[in-house]
Amino acid sequence: MSAGSAGWRAHVDAALDPRFERAFAILDALHAERQRPRAEQRASRVLWLRRELDYLLAEIDGLRAPRVPRGTR
């Protein structure tokens, strides 16, 4: 997918649900981390990003309750 079409898709998805914009940002960060040379990759960061993406997608699908922003509890 070209960068232009990826940007358009992210814009359209974000218009439907703003959480998609966060999901695409996580995917970009995950992809960037995986492109690093093996010696520079941080496995903990990859695992954290995957967990964050899984949680967000479950929230979008209605399988989890939305998180309460910090400081508002």
C-alpha positions, 0 to 999 in steps of 0.5 A: 500500500502506498503512503498516500493510500495508507494516509487516506485510509487512516483518515477515513477510519479515524473519521469513523472511530478516532481510535483507528488513528491510534491503532495505525500509530501503534502499527507504524511504531511496531513496524519501525521497531521490527525494521531495526537491526536485531541488536537494536530491537527491544523485545519488550517494546514489541510485546508492549506495542502488540499488547496495546494494539490487541487491547485497542482493537478489542475495545473497538470491537466492543469486547472490552470496556474503554479505558478511563483516562488517567487522572479522571478516576 
